[in-house]
């Protein structure tokens, strides 16, 4: 017969149950700070890539290299004979024959270096991605669920290189003086997609996964959904801006708020077939870009007013910054038109698009993952 224990003995000898852990706790945390820093570096490089790409376009340098050599093309011409060979290839394309006839070798070298620098920067972006991704992968420092996301950035980067050549090849034959505007829009649009994914991942990695899940409970569904639509509208505006740049439409109608003295530009459907006007008619393309800009500003103002009712101070501040940047970007667009799209103003306008794109995504993140410490009454 077992010996009876006192109540005090039983309390002392009862084993404590191990605390329950969830799926989030069981997952691998990984080097979140290190990966975030690596992604921020990639973000800066991609933003610089967009800037250099814009300058390459504005200096009419994009068709100076007529071949796609992802590996051997990393080396520029190193001798006079090599330079002459590259120049001879350029003199076979329509841009030289119809626009730059008589260009000197020195003038060719100027535009060549712009395009070579743009492509070289793309190689640097790919190298930085590969070193970071495989470094974190081999050391098993990628958090649970993040391998596919980080790999996806590299895949999109590879596709972007192919799209870049697809764009350039459109201007090497026929009577084209520039690349096809819709291909330019595809190339720039994909760059903004990559930039957007990187920015979003940087936002997410700022917090631990458990904290993100807690913040998501306070998501402002209506504001988050409306900001998703704002993001889509901003992306459409970016594509329209690329179409404007692709056909130099910003230098065609240089009055504002009217276009050649009227609200709708003359001959908006002059090209045949009609669908070509939406890509190649300078008046109609610039008109669409203007109208989308007005719509974006109005929508942004509505969202700002909606966000003012948010209990989250971070969300309210994020949407105020978006509205301020949106207003500045519109003013930059007006000055770009009034001054005939000079290189300096046009490139600042393009950088403004990058800033606005990221700030909209940041506002969307704040609406979707508001931090508890910035909620009204959280301290009580």
ZIGIZI-V343972 format. One record per residue. N is the residue number from 1. RES is the residue in one letter. PHI is phi in degrees with one decimal (NA if undefined). OMEGA is omega in whole degrees, 0 to 359 (NA if undefined). Layout:
N;RES;PHI;OMEGA
N;RES;PHI;OMEGA
This chain:
1;X;NA;185
2;X;-71.3;181
3;X;-76.1;179
4;X;-73.4;178
5;X;-104.2;176
6;X;-75.8;180
7;X;-62.7;181
8;X;-71.4;178
9;X;-64.9;182
10;X;-66.0;179
11;X;-62.8;184
12;X;-74.6;187
13;X;-98.4;179
14;X;-68.9;180
15;X;-76.6;178
16;X;-78.5;179
17;X;-72.3;178
18;X;-66.8;180
19;X;-62.0;180
20;X;-74.4;178
21;X;-120.5;181
22;X;-92.5;180
23;X;-64.0;181
24;X;-62.1;180
25;X;-67.1;182
26;X;-74.6;181
27;X;-70.9;180
28;X;-82.6;182
29;X;-70.3;179
30;X;72.7;181
31;X;-88.5;186
32;X;-61.4;181
33;X;-65.9;179
34;X;-64.1;179
35;X;-66.1;179
36;X;-63.6;178
37;X;-64.4;178
38;X;-62.3;179
39;X;-66.5;177
40;X;-65.0;175
41;X;-64.5;177
42;X;-61.8;179
43;X;-59.8;180
44;X;-62.1;180
45;X;-68.5;179
46;X;-67.2;177
47;X;-62.1;177
48;X;-64.9;177
49;X;-61.1;178
50;X;-65.2;179
51;X;-62.7;180
52;X;-64.7;177
53;X;-62.1;177
54;X;-64.0;178
55;X;-66.1;177
56;X;-61.9;178
57;X;-67.2;184
58;X;-69.0;178
59;X;-95.6;180
60;X;53.5;183
61;X;-105.2;190
62;X;-64.1;182
63;X;-104.2;185
64;X;-71.6;176
65;X;-106.8;190
66;X;-97.4;180
67;X;-132.6;177
68;X;-110.9;179
69;X;-128.0;186
70;X;-56.4;183
71;X;-100.9;183
72;X;-68.3;179
73;X;-70.3;178
74;X;-68.2;179
75;X;-93.8;178
76;X;-77.4;176
77;X;-57.4;185
78;X;-112.9;181
79;X;-142.4;179
80;X;-63.0;180
81;X;-65.9;179
82;X;-65.8;178
83;X;-63.4;181
84;X;-65.3;178
85;X;-64.4;178
86;X;-64.7;180
87;X;-65.8;179
88;X;-62.7;178
89;X;-65.9;180
90;X;-65.8;182
91;X;-70.9;178
92;X;-91.6;185
93;X;-95.3;184
94;X;-59.5;183
95;X;-58.1;178
96;X;-71.0;185
97;X;-65.5;186
98;X;-100.2;186
99;X;-129.3;188
100;X;-114.5;179
101;X;-54.7;180
102;X;89.5;178
103;X;-59.3;179
104;X;-83.2;179
105;X;-63.0;179
106;X;-63.5;178
107;X;-66.4;177
108;X;-65.5;180
109;X;-61.0;179
110;X;-60.8;181
111;X;-74.1;179
112;X;-62.4;183
113;X;-64.3;177
114;X;-63.2;181
115;X;-67.5;179
116;X;-62.4;178
117;X;-63.4;178
118;X;-63.4;179
119;X;-69.0;180
120;X;-64.5;178
121;X;-63.4;176
122;X;-61.3;177
123;X;-65.0;179
124;X;-64.0;178
125;X;-59.0;179
126;X;-62.6;180
127;X;-67.6;179
128;X;-63.0;177
129;X;-62.2;184
130;X;-62.8;180
131;X;-61.9;180
132;X;-66.4;185
133;X;-63.2;183
134;X;-71.0;175
135;X;-64.9;178
136;X;-67.4;181
137;X;-67.8;182
138;X;-68.5;178
139;X;-88.7;177
140;X;57.0;181
141;X;-109.2;178
142;X;-86.0;180
143;X;-60.8;178
144;X;-57.5;178
145;X;87.0;185
146;X;-104.9;183
147;X;-60.9;180
148;X;-63.8;180
149;X;-64.7;182
150;X;-69.1;175
151;X;-65.7;180
152;X;-59.9;178
153;X;-61.3;179
154;X;-65.6;178
155;X;-63.1;178
156;X;-63.0;177
157;X;-63.5;177
158;X;-64.9;176
159;X;-61.9;180
160;X;-61.6;177
161;X;-62.2;179
162;X;-66.4;178
163;X;-64.3;178
164;X;-60.9;178
165;X;-70.6;176
166;X;-57.9;178
167;X;-67.5;182
168;X;-62.0;183
169;X;-61.8;180
170;X;-68.6;181
171;X;-103.9;185
172;X;-98.3;182
173;X;-133.8;177
174;X;70.7;182
175;X;-120.2;183
176;X;-73.0;174
177;X;-93.3;178
178;X;-138.5;176
179;X;-72.6;178
180;X;-63.9;186
181;X;-62.0;181
182;X;-69.8;176
183;X;-73.5;175
184;X;-61.9;179
185;X;-63.2;177
186;X;-63.1;181
187;X;-63.3;180
188;X;-68.5;179
189;X;-59.9;179
190;X;-65.7;177
191;X;-61.1;179
192;X;-70.7;175
193;X;-62.8;178
194;X;-60.6;179
195;X;-59.6;180
196;X;-65.4;178
197;X;-61.8;181
198;X;-60.4;180
199;X;-60.5;181
200;X;-63.3;179
201;X;-65.0;177
202;X;-62.4;178
203;X;-62.1;183
204;X;-67.2;184
205;X;-74.2;178
206;X;-67.0;181
207;X;-115.2;172
208;X;-71.1;183
209;X;-59.9;180
210;X;-63.7;180
211;X;-65.6;178
212;X;-60.7;180
213;X;-65.7;178
214;X;-68.2;179
215;X;-65.3;182
216;X;-64.8;179
217;X;-63.9;181
218;X;-97.7;182
219;X;-55.0;176
220;X;-92.7;191
221;X;-56.0;183
222;X;-62.0;182
223;X;-66.3;179
224;X;-63.7;180
225;X;-66.4;179
226;X;-63.2;179
227;X;-70.0;174
228;X;-63.2;177
229;X;-67.1;177
230;X;-63.3;178
231;X;-61.5;180
232;X;-63.9;179
233;X;-65.9;177
234;X;-63.4;179
235;X;-67.2;176
236;X;-60.6;179
237;X;-63.7;177
238;X;-63.6;178
239;X;-63.6;178
240;X;-65.1;176
241;X;-62.3;177
242;X;-66.1;177
243;X;-63.3;177
244;X;-60.0;180
245;X;-66.1;185
246;X;-64.3;181
247;X;-117.6;180
248;X;54.5;181
249;X;-67.2;180
250;X;-68.0;180
251;X;-104.6;184
252;X;-92.6;179
253;X;-115.6;188
254;X;-109.2;174
255;X;-114.6;180
256;X;-154.6;11
257;X;-85.0;179
258;X;-88.2;177
259;X;-125.1;184
260;X;56.4;176
261;X;86.1;179
262;X;-139.2;182
263;X;-66.3;177
264;X;-98.8;182
265;X;-65.3;179
266;X;-67.3;176
267;X;55.6;182
268;X;-70.7;181
269;X;-122.8;187
270;X;-77.5;185
271;X;-84.3;180
272;X;-127.8;359
273;X;-69.9;189
274;X;-59.4;185
275;X;-61.0;180
276;X;-63.6;181
277;X;-62.1;182
278;X;-76.0;178
279;X;-120.8;191
280;X;-123.7;178
281;X;-84.4;186
282;X;-58.3;181
283;X;-65.4;182
284;X;-67.8;180
285;X;-63.7;178
286;X;-66.3;178
287;X;-61.1;179
288;X;-62.1;179
289;X;-64.5;178
290;X;-65.0;183
291;X;-63.4;178
292;X;-65.2;177
293;X;-64.6;177
294;X;-62.4;180
295;X;-62.7;180
296;X;-63.7;180
297;X;-65.5;179
298;X;-63.8;179
299;X;-62.6;179
300;X;-62.7;178
301;X;-66.0;178
302;X;-61.9;180
303;X;-65.9;178
304;X;-62.1;179
305;X;-64.5;177
306;X;-65.5;182
307;X;-68.7;179
308;X;-62.1;180
309;X;-89.2;180
310;X;-70.0;177
311;X;-76.2;185
312;X;-101.0;182
313;X;-66.8;178
314;X;-64.2;178
315;X;-65.4;180
316;X;-60.5;179
317;X;-66.2;181
318;X;-63.4;181
319;X;-74.5;175
320;X;-66.3;178
321;X;-64.4;178
322;X;-61.3;181
323;X;-63.7;179
324;X;-63.6;180
325;X;-68.7;179
326;X;-63.7;178
327;X;-65.9;178
328;X;-62.1;181
329;X;-64.5;178
330;X;-66.1;177
331;X;-62.4;177
332;X;-62.3;178
333;X;-63.4;179
334;X;-65.0;178
335;X;-64.8;178
336;X;-60.7;179
337;X;-69.1;185
338;X;-62.2;181
339;X;-99.2;176
340;X;72.9;176
341;X;54.8;174
342;X;-66.9;187
343;X;-55.0;186
344;X;-62.9;182
345;X;-71.4;182
346;X;-62.2;182
347;X;-73.9;175
348;X;-65.9;177
349;X;-61.8;179
350;X;-68.9;176
351;X;-64.7;176
352;X;-61.5;178
353;X;-64.4;177
354;X;-62.2;181
355;X;-61.7;181
356;X;-64.5;179
357;X;-57.9;182
358;X;-70.4;181
359;X;-67.3;176
360;X;-64.8;178
361;X;-63.1;178
362;X;-63.8;178
363;X;-63.2;177
364;X;-62.5;179
365;X;-65.0;179
366;X;-63.2;178
367;X;-68.7;182
368;X;-86.6;183
369;X;-135.6;180
370;X;-67.8;181
371;X;-77.4;185
372;X;-60.0;185
373;X;-72.1;178
374;X;-109.0;178
375;X;-83.5;178
376;X;-60.4;177
377;X;80.7;181
378;X;-66.2;182
379;X;-68.8;179
380;X;-83.0;NA
